[in-house]
Amino acid sequence: MPLRSDGEELRRRRELQGLTATEFAARSGFSLTHVSQVELGNSNAGPRYLRAASRILNCEIREITDGSMPNRSRTGGGVTAGTK
């Protein structure tokens, strides 16, 4: 399962690199809309995005995730961590 992305940290590191969201989107191969949604915390990045971001931002994936798994169930019917 993918880790939950840390949108605030992604934005902070992108800005430290001097990249606009548009430039980051072009370099990563993701749409500007997706980049914005990830940075705002409205969408989880996913493994391919995190690999691209870590390459562009010159950091480890663990540095741009919050260490937890995304909540995949929006209706409350999903599996709770630690249960089978």
Secondary structure, 3 states (H helix, E strand, C coil): CCCCECHHHHHHHHHHCCCCHHHHHHHHCCCHHHHHHHHHCCCCCCHHHHHHHHHHHCCCHHHHECCCCCCCCCCCCCCCCCCC
